[in-house]
């Protein structure tokens, strides 16, 4: 019996049956209190970490936004927040490893950081998580990814299934697929959480074998509770049987 068959047998509408232990590590979330649009209190952060731990995750790499116009986080701010969160989690005696990187917004400020060889927050093997706006393609998209690669980083494209410009541009998708860029899918995308078009495009990316990483992108308890819908989705089992990078992080 294959791993896929085992998980299909366990498939249930009951939320308590969700088991994310196959991921080992979640590499996209917003768990440090009060520094972006994620959790806003330490109490909420601890509760969310407990929830994710209860789903079988053993490592959380939280990724606060760094956006020049909205969330002007620095490595120092993120490091300090991680230290406080880690201390709170340690007092709860949870067997889970916490680390932090960042979710960088691709704009001219970020591009300048890369050009100047400013140190970036990474995870895994020098991976850098990058997001864009949802509607319009940044004119420096390809060039920014190229610059990251030349600087020795592994670009990770955050939730590409959510970008309308990419959904509508097959040529751009093909161009990105041919580069050394890891696509990171949000688990909730395959449940229709964001929209039906996002769900459909997420399935297309999975079918094409482009998804290399998955993340919860948890911002609050509402996100975590929505994960319980995953066992009802057939593409959830396709992800489980995919050769993802999460367990190696």
N, C-alpha and C positions, 0 to 999 in steps of 0.2 A: 504493500500500500504506500502510495507516495505521500509526501508532506501535504500536498494540495488536497488529497482525499481525506487525510486526517482532519484538516481544518474545515473541510466541507461537512464532515460528519458532526463537527462541533458547532456548526452554524446554528444560531438561534436568535430569536427576536428578543431574548432577555439580555438586558444591558450587561449583567454580571458576567456574561460569557466572553466578553471582549478580552483578548490577551495579546498585548503588544510585545511580549518577550522576544519574539522573532527579530524585532528591530534592534534590540539591545540599547541603542543610543538614539535619542531624539536630538537633531542638530539645528532645530529652528523653533524658538519660542521667545516669549517676552515676560520673563519671570522676576526680573529685578525691580523692586517697587519704586514707583514714582519718577522714572527717568524717561519713559516714553508712553505710548498708548496701551501698554500692557497692564499688569497688576499695579494697584495703587497703594497697597498697604502690605506690611510684612505678614500680617495675619492671613491675608488673601494669598500671598506667595507661598507660604508654608502649606496651606490647605491644597493649593494646586499641585505642588510638588508631591504631596502625599497621594493625591488622586492619580498622578502619572506613575508614581512608584507602584501603586496598587494595580495598575494595568500591566505591570511586568517590566517596565523600563528600568534599566540599571544605570544609565548615564544620561544626563541632561546637559546639552551645550546650549545655553541660552544666548540669544542674539538680539540685544537691544538695537533699536534704530539709531543710525547716525545719518541725520539729514540736516544740511546746512541751514535750511529755513525754519525747521520745526524742532528737531531734537539734536541739539548741538553737543552730543555726548562725546567724551574723550576716553582714551584707554584708562586714564586715571579715575574718571567717574565710574566707569563700568567695573573696574577692578575693585574699587571701594564698595560698590553695591554688591558685587559677588561675595566679597569677604563677609559682609553683614548677613547676607542670605545663607551662606554656608554655615555660619555660626548658629543661626536660628535652626537650620536643618539638623546640625550636629546635636543640638539639645533635644531633638525629637528621636534620636537614635535610629534614623533611617539609613538603611544600607543602600545608598545611592550616591553616585559621583556627580558633582556639579562643576561645570566649567563655563566660560563665557567667551564669545567672539563678538561679532557685530553683524548687523544687516545694513550694508552701506547703500545709500541711495545714489544711483548713477547720475551725477550732474557734473558741471564744470569744476566745482570744488573738489569732488572726489577724484576727477581726472587729474587735477593738479597735484593732489596728494601722491598719486601713482607716478606721475612724471618726476616729482621731486624725490622719489624713493623714500617717502615717509613710511615708517613701519605701520602695517595694517594688522588688525586683530584677525587671527586665523584659527582654524580648527583642523583636525586630521593632518594630512600631509600638505601643509601650507595652503589650505583651501580658504577662499575669501567669498563670503556670501554677498551677492549684489542684487538689488531690486531696481525696478524702474517705475515710472508712472504707468497707469493701467490703460490709458487711451492712445497716447501717441508714442511712436518709436523715437527714442533719443537719437539725435543725428550722430552722436559719438559712440553709439552702442558697440559696433564691431571694433572700432579703433580702441575703445576702452578695454575690451576683453583682450585684444592683442597686446596692449601695453601691460596688462596684468601678467599675461603669459611671459612676456619678455623680462618682466621683473622677477620671475621665478615663482609666481603664484599660480594656483589652480582655481580658475574662476568657477563659481557655482551660481547658476542662474536661479534666483528665488522664485518659486511658484509661477513659472512661465505660462501655465495653463490659464492664468487669470488675466493675461494681457490681451486686450482686444486687438491691438495692432498685429500681434503675432498670430492670433486666430485667423486673421484675414490675409495673411501674407505667407503663402506656401513657400515662396522663393527664399524669404528670410529664414523661415524655419529650417529649410534644407541647408542654408549657409551656416547657421548656428550648429546644426547637427554634425556638420563636417569638421568643426573645430574641436579643440580639446576643452570643451565646456561641459560641466556636469549639470544636468537639469535636476532641480529639486522640486518635487511635487508635494503640495499640501494634502495630507490624508483626507481632510474634510471635502476637498474638491470632488472626490468620487462619490460623495453622498448627495451632491446637489446643493450643498450648504451655501455656496456663493451664488450659483445660478445654474440653470440647465445647460446653457452654452459652455460654461466653464467645465461642467461635468463631462460633456461630450468631448471637449478638446483634451481633457485630462485622459480620457479613455484612449483617444487617438495617440497621445504621447506614449502611453503604456504599450499600446499595440505596436508602435514603431520601435520599441526598445530604447527610447531616449531617456527614460527616467533612471537616474543613478542613485538618487538620495530621496528620502521622504522625511517630512517633518510634521509635527502637530501644528506649528505656528500658533500655539496657545497664547492667548492674551488674557483670558479670564476663565472662570469656571464654566461659563456658557459654552466655550469652545471645547473644554474637556468633556463635558456631558454629551455634546453632539457627536463625539467620537464613538459613542455607543451604538450609533447607527451603522458602523462599518461592517459588521458581520452579515448584514442584509444585502451587501453589494458584491456582485460577482467579481468586479475588478479589484476588490480587496484581496481576494485569493490569488489573483494574477500577480499582485505586488508581492505577496508572501513568497511566491515561487520564483520571483525575479532575482537576479544576481545583484542585489543592492549593496552599496558601500557602508551603510549604517553600522553593521556589526563590527567593522574594522576600525571605526573611529576611536 
